Amino acid sequence: MNYLTELLAFYRWLETTLISPIQQAYWHLLMCANNRAAVRDELGDWYWPVDFNLPNTVVMRFLGLKKHYQVVHLRDQLIRTGRVQYEKHPAQRAGTYRLHPFNQGLEAIWITAERGCVRTQVWNVAGSPSAPGLETYINPLNNKKAFLSGSIPEDTLSPNGFNLLPEISEEEKAVIRARFPDNDVAAFYAIWEAREKKQMETKNLWR
């Protein structure tokens, strides 16, 4: 699982899903906790665990909550969005969370953790084939090629280091999203590529 990919997809999801600011903060806290619970396998590679624990006291401290029932109420609301699962610990210890990744190119696999040689279920990139003639625009390393000149005149670099790409129309975006009806992450990267293509076409007009 990749932090930036999930973060971008989360805000894309918020365009069509209404949740409160504190629920958004709860999701961000869970992402952070999931990331901090990273597991290293016997070969030295790091993975995001599928399941992780987070005490209610930590949730209360970071979200500014005073009562335990407030955590339960917010958690139930977040669960209803379909983005989170939760299992209560029978011995009143920290419960177990499971985030549902936006990146549909992930699968849960089992590894042997370096510490303690414990079998642990983690997220891993699946080798799922793309549809005929289409690419899946998900890069787990987020090292997708960027055009450094952006839309700055005379090919000078953006002073802030941003990749400033020209926008495409809402109609063009709708056509692209129709190609990926069940994959917001893939649609996001397809739109990004269309903007890069438009940038190159614009630059070629001046050559």
Backbone as CSV, one residue per row, in Angstrom:
resi,resn,N_x,N_y,N_z,CA_x,CA_y,CA_z,C_x,C_y,C_z
1,MET,0.860,-1.184,0.000,0.000,0.000,0.000,0.893,1.229,0.000
2,ASN,0.466,2.246,-0.714,1.264,3.460,-0.818,0.507,4.634,-0.210
3,TYR,1.189,5.357,0.674,0.542,6.441,1.422,-0.024,7.511,0.486
4,LEU,0.802,7.972,-0.464,0.376,9.063,-1.341,-0.777,8.642,-2.243
5,THR,-0.712,7.424,-2.768,-1.793,6.928,-3.617,-3.114,6.917,-2.857
6,GLU,-3.086,6.422,-1.613,-4.305,6.374,-0.805,-4.799,7.771,-0.453
7,LEU,-3.870,8.676,-0.177,-4.242,10.041,0.189,-4.928,10.756,-0.973
8,LEU,-4.362,10.634,-2.169,-4.960,11.260,-3.346,-6.344,10.680,-3.628
9,ALA,-6.454,9.361,-3.511,-7.737,8.709,-3.773,-8.776,9.081,-2.719
10,PHE,-8.340,9.283,-1.483,-9.255,9.664,-0.404,-9.928,10.998,-0.724
11,TYR,-9.133,11.975,-1.171,-9.719,13.281,-1.475,-10.550,13.242,-2.751
12,ARG,-10.207,12.346,-3.651,-11.053,12.139,-4.831,-12.392,11.543,-4.390
13,TRP,-12.361,10.631,-3.444,-13.566,9.994,-2.904,-14.443,11.011,-2.185
14,LEU,-13.808,11.972,-1.507,-14.562,12.988,-0.770,-15.377,13.895,-1.691
15,GLU,-15.039,13.937,-2.970,-15.798,14.754,-3.910,-17.225,14.244,-4.067
16,THR,-17.433,12.964,-3.793,-18.768,12.377,-3.956,-19.314,11.776,-2.664
17,THR,-18.542,11.856,-1.585,-18.961,11.273,-0.309,-18.860,12.323,0.791
18,LEU,-19.936,12.509,1.514,-19.970,13.527,2.561,-19.707,12.894,3.922
19,ILE,-18.568,13.236,4.524,-18.289,12.839,5.904,-17.757,14.065,6.638
20,SER,-17.916,14.079,7.937,-17.554,15.250,8.729,-16.038,15.420,8.812
21,PRO,-15.583,16.637,9.116,-14.141,16.864,9.269,-13.496,15.955,10.316
22,ILE,-14.205,15.676,11.409,-13.608,14.831,12.442,-13.520,13.378,11.979
23,GLN,-14.455,12.947,11.134,-14.351,11.610,10.553,-13.167,11.536,9.588
24,GLN,-12.941,12.617,8.855,-11.771,12.673,7.974,-10.486,12.580,8.798
25,ALA,-10.467,13.295,9.925,-9.295,13.243,10.803,-9.093,11.835,11.360
26,TYR,-10.193,11.156,11.648,-10.136,9.778,12.158,-9.477,8.872,11.113
27,TRP,-9.902,9.021,9.849,-9.317,8.208,8.771,-7.817,8.475,8.650
28,HIS,-7.433,9.747,8.710,-6.012,10.089,8.622,-5.226,9.483,9.792
29,LEU,-5.819,9.493,10.978,-5.171,8.901,12.142,-4.981,7.400,11.946
30,LEU,-5.982,6.732,11.385,-5.877,5.298,11.129,-4.811,5.004,10.080
31,MET,-4.720,5.845,9.054,-3.673,5.666,8.049,-2.295,5.768,8.692
32,CYS,-2.132,6.753,9.569,-0.853,6.944,10.251,-0.529,5.740,11.127
33,ALA,-1.536,5.252,11.863,-1.325,4.102,12.745,-0.988,2.849,11.943
34,ASN,-1.667,2.665,10.811,-1.402,1.518,9.947,0.028,1.575,9.408
35,ASN,0.451,2.779,9.009,1.807,2.965,8.492,2.860,2.707,9.565
36,ARG,2.600,3.173,10.778,3.564,2.996,11.869,3.658,1.539,12.313
37,ALA,2.639,0.751,11.973,2.646,-0.669,12.338,3.334,-1.526,11.278
38,ALA,4.060,-0.886,10.358,4.706,-1.596,9.250,5.495,-2.813,9.732
39,VAL,5.453,-3.867,8.912,6.092,-5.138,9.252,7.222,-5.408,8.264
40,ARG,8.347,-5.864,8.788,9.496,-6.195,7.944,9.623,-7.705,7.837
41,ASP,9.788,-8.198,6.599,9.892,-9.646,6.437,11.339,-10.114,6.593
42,GLU,11.556,-11.395,6.399,12.879,-11.982,6.618,13.922,-11.490,5.619
43,LEU,13.453,-10.947,4.476,14.373,-10.435,3.457,14.661,-8.947,3.636
44,GLY,14.011,-8.336,4.627,14.255,-6.925,4.895,13.293,-5.972,4.219
45,ASP,12.261,-6.491,3.539,11.277,-5.636,2.874,10.166,-5.250,3.846
46,TRP,9.683,-4.003,3.715,8.642,-3.496,4.611,7.268,-3.608,3.962
47,TYR,6.245,-3.896,4.778,4.872,-4.038,4.304,3.900,-3.363,5.276
48,TRP,2.754,-2.950,4.728,1.655,-2.470,5.568,0.870,-3.690,6.050
49,PRO,0.673,-3.851,7.353,-0.148,-4.968,7.825,-1.620,-4.745,7.480
50,VAL,-2.320,-5.826,7.195,-3.749,-5.724,6.896,-4.508,-5.299,8.150
51,ASP,-4.169,-5.889,9.280,-4.823,-5.569,10.550,-3.835,-4.881,11.491
52,PHE,-4.333,-3.933,12.251,-3.483,-3.226,13.211,-4.336,-2.768,14.384
53,ASN,-3.676,-2.449,15.478,-4.377,-2.062,16.703,-4.167,-0.584,17.014
54,LEU,-5.195,0.014,17.594,-5.109,1.412,18.018,-6.008,1.602,19.234
55,PRO,-5.427,1.939,20.391,-6.227,2.108,21.613,-7.196,3.287,21.499
56,ASN,-8.341,3.165,22.141,-9.315,4.259,22.158,-8.744,5.511,22.810
57,THR,-7.848,5.326,23.778,-7.257,6.486,24.453,-6.441,7.335,23.483
58,VAL,-5.791,6.672,22.524,-5.012,7.401,21.515,-5.953,8.158,20.582
59,VAL,-7.032,7.505,20.176,-8.021,8.155,19.311,-8.593,9.389,20.012
60,MET,-8.918,9.248,21.282,-9.488,10.359,22.044,-8.512,11.522,22.142
61,ARG,-7.237,11.212,22.371,-6.239,12.272,22.526,-6.040,13.049,21.229
62,PHE,-5.924,12.341,20.113,-5.645,13.009,18.840,-6.866,13.720,18.263
63,LEU,-8.058,13.208,18.546,-9.267,13.827,17.999,-9.935,14.785,18.977
64,GLY,-9.355,14.932,20.163,-9.904,15.870,21.133,-11.218,15.423,21.735
65,LEU,-11.409,14.113,21.883,-12.650,13.577,22.440,-12.504,13.359,23.945
66,LYS,-13.600,13.521,24.663,-13.569,13.407,26.123,-14.184,12.105,26.634
67,LYS,-15.097,11.531,25.858,-15.837,10.359,26.314,-15.626,9.174,25.373
68,HIS,-15.643,7.979,25.962,-15.451,6.763,25.180,-16.559,6.573,24.152
69,TYR,-17.794,6.917,24.513,-18.913,6.701,23.591,-18.771,7.547,22.326
70,GLN,-18.031,8.671,22.416,-17.810,9.495,21.233,-16.946,8.758,20.212
71,VAL,-15.964,8.008,20.698,-15.122,7.200,19.813,-15.974,6.139,19.122
72,VAL,-16.806,5.460,19.907,-17.658,4.399,19.363,-18.588,4.959,18.292
73,HIS,-19.178,6.121,18.562,-20.105,6.743,17.617,-19.397,7.108,16.317
74,LEU,-18.239,7.752,16.424,-17.493,8.144,15.227,-17.015,6.927,14.443
75,ARG,-16.563,5.912,15.169,-16.075,4.700,14.507,-17.199,4.013,13.740
76,ASP,-18.371,3.940,14.337,-19.515,3.319,13.660,-19.866,4.079,12.378
77,GLN,-19.781,5.404,12.441,-20.062,6.208,11.250,-19.039,5.934,10.156
78,LEU,-17.776,5.825,10.545,-16.714,5.570,9.572,-16.849,4.172,8.974
79,ILE,-17.251,3.217,9.786,-17.452,1.849,9.299,-18.555,1.821,8.246
80,ARG,-19.595,2.624,8.451,-20.714,2.639,7.503,-20.321,3.186,6.133
81,THR,-19.214,3.914,6.058,-18.754,4.405,4.750,-18.130,3.285,3.922
82,GLY,-17.806,2.160,4.576,-17.204,1.045,3.868,-15.696,1.115,3.755
83,ARG,-15.088,2.091,4.416,-13.644,2.273,4.299,-12.868,1.597,5.430
84,VAL,-13.575,1.166,6.481,-12.903,0.630,7.670,-13.681,-0.557,8.236
85,GLN,-12.960,-1.522,8.765,-13.546,-2.593,9.568,-12.955,-2.507,10.975
86,TYR,-13.702,-3.002,11.944,-13.210,-2.963,13.323,-13.686,-4.198,14.066
87,GLU,-12.785,-4.761,14.870,-13.126,-5.913,15.702,-12.713,-5.617,17.140
88,LYS,-13.673,-5.679,18.030,-13.416,-5.395,19.437,-12.640,-6.535,20.072
89,HIS,-11.668,-6.179,20.913,-10.878,-7.201,21.607,-11.685,-7.738,22.787
90,PRO,-11.751,-9.065,22.942,-12.573,-9.642,24.024,-12.059,-9.334,25.420
91,ALA,-10.778,-8.986,25.539,-10.199,-8.742,26.864,-10.027,-7.252,27.155
92,GLN,-10.831,-6.423,26.503,-10.801,-4.978,26.740,-9.454,-4.336,26.390
93,ARG,-8.729,-4.947,25.466,-7.495,-4.339,24.977,-7.793,-3.560,23.699
94,ALA,-6.743,-2.994,23.091,-6.934,-2.202,21.873,-7.576,-3.051,20.779
95,GLY,-8.628,-2.515,20.165,-9.323,-3.234,19.105,-8.505,-3.295,17.823
96,THR,-8.969,-4.122,16.889,-8.260,-4.333,15.629,-8.980,-3.624,14.491
97,TYR,-8.238,-2.808,13.759,-8.765,-2.085,12.602,-8.256,-2.725,11.314
98,ARG,-9.030,-2.534,10.260,-8.596,-2.916,8.914,-9.114,-1.856,7.940
99,LEU,-8.194,-1.157,7.286,-8.572,-0.179,6.271,-8.830,-0.892,4.945
100,HIS,-9.797,-0.394,4.187,-10.060,-0.918,2.853,-9.356,-0.001,1.855
101,PRO,-8.251,-0.444,1.258,-7.482,0.426,0.365,-8.293,0.884,-0.847
102,PHE,-8.024,2.104,-1.290,-8.631,2.590,-2.524,-7.982,1.912,-3.727
103,ASN,-6.701,1.626,-3.617,-5.968,0.967,-4.696,-6.456,-0.470,-4.833
104,GLN,-7.206,-0.740,-5.889,-7.759,-2.075,-6.087,-6.741,-3.050,-6.663
105,GLY,-5.523,-2.567,-6.873,-4.468,-3.440,-7.364,-3.688,-4.098,-6.245
106,LEU,-4.252,-4.106,-5.033,-3.581,-4.719,-3.889,-4.253,-6.031,-3.514
107,GLU,-3.476,-6.924,-2.920,-4.017,-8.171,-2.401,-3.370,-8.463,-1.049
108,ALA,-4.077,-9.192,-0.213,-3.554,-9.570,1.101,-2.770,-10.872,0.965
109,ILE,-1.524,-10.856,1.441,-0.686,-12.051,1.406,-0.130,-12.298,2.805
110,TRP,0.440,-13.485,3.009,1.037,-13.822,4.297,2.555,-13.805,4.173
111,ILE,3.209,-13.177,5.157,4.668,-13.176,5.213,5.098,-13.617,6.610
112,THR,6.374,-13.935,6.734,6.940,-14.230,8.049,7.708,-13.000,8.509
113,ALA,7.248,-12.399,9.592,7.871,-11.178,10.092,9.286,-11.451,10.579
114,GLU,10.161,-10.474,10.345,11.553,-10.602,10.765,11.656,-10.743,12.281
115,ARG,10.870,-9.954,13.002,10.906,-9.992,14.465,9.933,-11.041,14.987
116,GLY,10.446,-12.034,15.647,9.607,-13.060,16.250,9.168,-14.157,15.314
117,CYS,9.521,-14.037,14.013,9.147,-15.057,13.017,7.644,-15.344,13.028
118,VAL,6.851,-14.293,13.198,5.395,-14.435,13.274,4.783,-14.307,11.883
119,ARG,3.853,-15.192,11.559,3.135,-15.103,10.290,2.161,-13.930,10.356
120,THR,2.274,-13.010,9.387,1.479,-11.786,9.399,0.877,-11.538,8.023
121,GLN,-0.384,-11.120,8.003,-1.038,-10.794,6.733,-0.772,-9.332,6.392
122,VAL,-0.307,-9.088,5.164,0.076,-7.739,4.747,-0.498,-7.442,3.363
123,TRP,-0.465,-6.145,2.995,-0.892,-5.730,1.660,0.283,-5.809,0.700
124,ASN,0.004,-6.300,-0.508,1.040,-6.406,-1.527,0.426,-6.087,-2.885
125,VAL,1.230,-5.574,-3.805,0.736,-5.245,-5.143,0.468,-6.526,-5.915
126,ALA,-0.745,-6.648,-6.427,-1.119,-7.839,-7.193,-0.772,-7.639,-8.661
127,GLY,-0.483,-8.723,-9.345,-0.174,-8.633,-10.768,-1.425,-8.790,-11.600
128,SER,-2.413,-7.918,-11.375,-3.677,-8.019,-12.101,-3.534,-7.427,-13.494
129,PRO,-3.957,-8.160,-14.544,-3.846,-7.652,-15.916,-4.823,-6.515,-16.160
130,SER,-4.430,-5.571,-17.006,-5.309,-4.452,-17.332,-6.247,-4.841,-18.460
131,ALA,-7.267,-4.019,-18.651,-8.216,-4.281,-19.722,-7.522,-4.129,-21.071
132,PRO,-7.998,-4.808,-22.118,-7.351,-4.735,-23.423,-7.218,-3.301,-23.915
133,GLY,-6.006,-2.931,-24.271,-5.770,-1.604,-24.820,-5.664,-0.509,-23.791
134,LEU,-5.800,-0.843,-22.499,-5.760,0.173,-21.456,-4.664,-0.153,-20.462
135,GLU,-4.080,0.876,-19.892,-3.080,0.703,-18.853,-3.709,1.004,-17.503
136,THR,-3.247,0.348,-16.460,-3.686,0.669,-15.109,-2.749,1.719,-14.553
137,TYR,-3.253,2.911,-14.330,-2.392,4.033,-13.969,-2.157,4.088,-12.468
138,ILE,-1.603,3.018,-11.930,-1.253,2.958,-10.520,0.208,2.566,-10.423
139,ASN,0.989,3.397,-9.793,2.395,3.076,-9.592,2.634,2.997,-8.098
140,PRO,2.913,1.817,-7.552,3.040,1.679,-6.100,4.180,2.489,-5.505
141,LEU,5.132,2.911,-6.325,6.254,3.681,-5.809,6.066,5.179,-6.005
142,ASN,4.999,5.559,-6.715,4.735,6.970,-6.994,5.933,7.665,-7.629
143,ASN,6.603,6.972,-8.548,7.711,7.608,-9.257,7.340,7.825,-10.719
144,LYS,6.064,8.128,-10.949,5.575,8.375,-12.295,6.310,9.561,-12.907
145,LYS,6.641,9.457,-14.187,7.379,10.516,-14.867,6.618,11.826,-14.808
146,ALA,7.303,12.904,-14.527,6.697,14.234,-14.498,7.486,15.149,-15.415
147,PHE,6.790,16.082,-16.042,7.456,17.053,-16.888,7.831,18.248,-16.027
148,LEU,9.113,18.432,-15.796,9.571,19.432,-14.844,9.235,20.853,-15.265
149,SER,9.142,21.097,-16.570,8.895,22.468,-17.006,7.471,22.909,-16.741
150,GLY,6.559,21.944,-16.564,5.164,22.282,-16.315,4.621,23.191,-17.395
151,SER,3.822,24.186,-17.013,3.274,25.120,-17.992,3.947,26.480,-17.881
152,ILE,5.129,26.503,-17.265,5.869,27.749,-17.127,6.428,28.155,-18.486
153,PRO,6.307,29.422,-18.909,6.804,29.853,-20.223,8.294,29.593,-20.402
154,GLU,8.687,29.375,-21.636,10.081,29.230,-22.042,10.787,28.082,-21.334
155,ASP,10.016,27.065,-20.951,10.587,25.854,-20.361,11.393,26.103,-19.093
156,THR,11.116,27.192,-18.393,11.810,27.423,-17.132,11.126,26.619,-16.045
157,LEU,11.891,26.193,-15.044,11.339,25.374,-13.975,10.435,26.183,-13.068
158,SER,9.423,25.513,-12.548,8.555,26.157,-11.573,9.379,26.534,-10.351
159,PRO,9.272,27.762,-9.855,10.077,28.166,-8.697,9.781,27.362,-7.450
160,ASN,8.588,26.738,-7.381,8.224,25.949,-6.208,8.389,24.456,-6.438
161,GLY,8.870,24.078,-7.612,9.085,22.672,-7.888,7.830,21.896,-8.225
162,PHE,6.710,22.590,-8.473,5.470,21.894,-8.783,5.390,21.568,-10.266
163,ASN,4.645,20.522,-10.585,4.413,20.146,-11.967,3.095,20.784,-12.397
164,LEU,3.149,21.973,-12.992,1.951,22.724,-13.329,1.458,22.316,-14.709
165,LEU,0.456,21.477,-14.749,-0.069,20.956,-16.009,-1.336,21.693,-16.408
166,PRO,-1.595,21.815,-17.717,-2.846,22.439,-18.158,-4.039,21.558,-17.813
167,GLU,-5.170,22.179,-17.560,-6.385,21.431,-17.246,-7.015,20.879,-18.522
168,ILE,-7.815,19.824,-18.369,-8.651,19.339,-19.460,-10.096,19.613,-19.079
169,SER,-10.994,19.556,-20.042,-12.390,19.908,-19.790,-13.089,18.848,-18.943
170,GLU,-14.207,19.246,-18.335,-14.998,18.302,-17.545,-15.539,17.177,-18.424
171,GLU,-15.840,17.498,-19.693,-16.318,16.468,-20.619,-15.238,15.416,-20.861
172,GLU,-13.988,15.879,-21.016,-12.878,14.947,-21.222,-12.663,14.081,-19.981
173,LYS,-12.791,14.694,-18.799,-12.648,13.934,-17.559,-13.740,12.871,-17.442
174,ALA,-14.971,13.235,-17.839,-16.089,12.297,-17.746,-15.865,11.080,-18.640
175,VAL,-15.305,11.317,-19.831,-15.023,10.213,-20.756,-13.991,9.267,-20.147
176,ILE,-12.957,9.848,-19.527,-11.908,9.029,-18.914,-12.462,8.235,-17.737
177,ARG,-13.263,8.887,-16.880,-13.826,8.187,-15.718,-14.745,7.048,-16.137
178,ALA,-15.399,7.208,-17.294,-16.278,6.146,-17.793,-15.482,4.901,-18.170
179,ARG,-14.200,5.078,-18.483,-13.341,3.938,-18.813,-12.949,3.153,-17.571
180,PHE,-12.994,3.818,-16.410,-12.615,3.171,-15.152,-13.734,3.373,-14.128
181,PRO,-14.917,2.807,-14.362,-16.071,3.089,-13.493,-15.904,2.644,-12.046
182,ASP,-15.060,1.655,-11.808,-14.917,1.117,-10.456,-13.513,1.294,-9.892
183,ASN,-12.750,2.209,-10.481,-11.365,2.376,-10.035,-10.988,3.854,-10.077
184,ASP,-11.247,4.556,-8.975,-10.975,5.991,-8.919,-9.487,6.305,-9.034
185,VAL,-8.648,5.419,-8.493,-7.207,5.665,-8.554,-6.723,5.605,-9.999
186,ALA,-7.184,4.588,-10.746,-6.794,4.464,-12.150,-7.298,5.654,-12.959
187,ALA,-8.528,6.109,-12.670,-9.083,7.265,-13.378,-8.270,8.517,-13.094
188,PHE,-7.834,8.667,-11.845,-7.029,9.836,-11.476,-5.753,9.897,-12.315
189,TYR,-5.047,8.769,-12.420,-3.800,8.768,-13.168,-4.031,8.886,-14.671
190,ALA,-5.170,8.385,-15.154,-5.491,8.540,-16.576,-5.739,10.010,-16.911
191,ILE,-6.421,10.718,-16.009,-6.648,12.155,-16.202,-5.321,12.902,-16.158
192,TRP,-4.461,12.492,-15.238,-3.138,13.127,-15.132,-2.353,12.943,-16.435
193,GLU,-2.401,11.738,-17.008,-1.680,11.488,-18.255,-2.257,12.328,-19.393
194,ALA,-3.590,12.490,-19.415,-4.218,13.311,-20.449,-3.744,14.760,-20.352
195,ARG,-3.555,15.246,-19.132,-3.052,16.609,-18.948,-1.598,16.717,-19.404
196,GLU,-0.802,15.676,-19.145,0.581,15.669,-19.616,0.630,15.674,-21.143
197,LYS,-0.262,14.893,-21.762,-0.311,14.833,-23.225,-0.695,16.189,-23.800
198,LYS,-1.662,16.846,-23.157,-2.084,18.172,-23.617,-0.937,19.162,-23.504
199,GLN,-0.155,19.043,-22.440,0.992,19.928,-22.262,2.001,19.753,-23.392
200,MET,2.289,18.497,-23.742,3.249,18.225,-24.801,2.751,18.734,-26.149
201,GLU,1.439,18.572,-26.403,0.872,19.062,-27.660,0.984,20.577,-27.749
202,THR,0.758,21.252,-26.617,0.865,22.710,-26.588,2.299,23.156,-26.834
203,LYS,3.250,22.458,-26.219,4.660,22.803,-26.396,5.097,22.601,-27.841
204,ASN,4.569,21.543,-28.496,4.962,21.255,-29.877,4.482,22.328,-30.846
205,LEU,3.394,23.023,-30.490,2.883,24.083,-31.355,3.863,25.247,-31.463
206,TRP,4.719,25.393,-30.460,5.650,26.520,-30.429,7.025,26.158,-30.960
207,ARG,7.178,24.947,-31.440,8.482,24.529,-31.962,8.582,24.809,-33.451
